Amino acid sequence: METVIINTPLGFAEICGDQNGISKIHVMNEEIEISSKTPKALKEAVTQLQEYFEGKRTDFSFKLNPSGTDFQQKVWQELLNIPFGKTCSYLDLSKKLGDVKAIRAVASANGKNPLWIVVPCHRVIGSDGSLTGYAGGLWRKKWLLEHENPVKQESLF
């Protein structure tokens, strides 16, 4: 397993993976030394994340290889279907997965997503539109949603 640390507008991010794909991307709350070299297996992920933060990319095409239970994998796969700039609720996600009563399990799997930003768990909000639960901190979730939906209402006057 290879690792690289990059700096992002939201803090330092650790990217882990190998030739089988990226298994983990997570943001850290502490400062850590940025990697001087990027392993070959991680270069595409680093480039695409930088493009995302620069506003030049709305989706990712590098190979993913997250570890999780079958249920978690199913939830993470469904998260990939939420379009850039859009949100859905935990209830909507539960319905799409075929079990409205699984809302807590869906929320738990969402919180265990190992692929920050790429598997867009930040696009899941409360049924009332509130920014609920985000492992990286609600300020980051708000930043990401605003970054993905920069269109502001223009004043008519």
Sequence and secondary structure as in RCSB ss.txt:
>XXXX:A:sequence
METVIINTPLGFAEICGDQNGISKIHVMNEEIEISSKTPKALKEAVTQLQEYFEGKRTDFSFKLNPSGTDFQQKV
WQELLNIPFGKTCSYLDLSKKLGDVKAIRAVASANGKNPLWIVVPCHRVIGSDGSLTGYAGGLWRKKWLLEHENP
VKQESLF
>XXXX:A:secstr
 EEEEEEETTEEEEEEEETTEEEEEEE SS     SS  GGGHHHHHHHHHHHTT  SS  S B     HHHHHH
HHHHTTS TT  EEHHHHHHHTT GGGHHHHHHHHHT SBTTTS GGGEE TTS     TT HHHHHHHHHHH  
       
